[in-house]
Every structure is written in structure tokens, then in C-alpha cells.
């Protein structure tokens, strides 16, 4: 939980980053994390959370150094775990179901004037 909050603080300092569905961050215009929720619940500093990302960020790049302090790192190198493969596979699956994949604004990160 503490590491996830630190990651979200780093994301706030950068003015936002891509985050998963279910994550809602409120950040200030000057880069402070005002609140962090997952599926409507506040992040519990004592809880453990699973975070999935690309290797570049997991290595602490783009100023997201909180990843470097993570535990139980699992970085499988099989092609099925390659980000491009996962995204392409998702698009194929949706196309087979006749579902058009589109981007929509969900308010995952809200910038507040507070």
C-alpha cells in the first residue's frame, strides 16, 4: 500500500500517467496527490497490491522510481507476456466478438484546483 501511494504521488508529480480501469486519482495542478482510490476504496497503506506495467516503467524510468522498491517481481519473458502481444490479442478477441474497441474518457485522473 505505501509503495502504491508513493507510485501515485510520483504519477501526480508528472501531471498524470496512464492508469488502469478502477483507479481514480485526484491531483493538484502543482503535482500533489490529493486522493487515490481503487474500485471506489481508498488505498490502504497496510495492504498489498499487484501492479502490472511494462519493463521500462518497472525499471524506474520516467521518474517512477517507486517500482524499484516493489516486492515479488515477476517479469516473464515469454512472447505471450509482451505488451504488443497482449494488446494485439485483446483487439483480435474483441473483433471476433464484433465489439469495436474505442477510447472513452473515464476520469481516471482528475486535476483539481485545490
Secondary structure, DSSP 4 states (H G I P E B T S, - for coil): -HHHHHHHHHHHHTT-----TTEEEEEETTS-EEEEEETTEE--TTS-------HHHHTT-TT-GGGGG-SS-----SGGGSHHHHHHHHHHHHHHTTPPP------SEEEE--
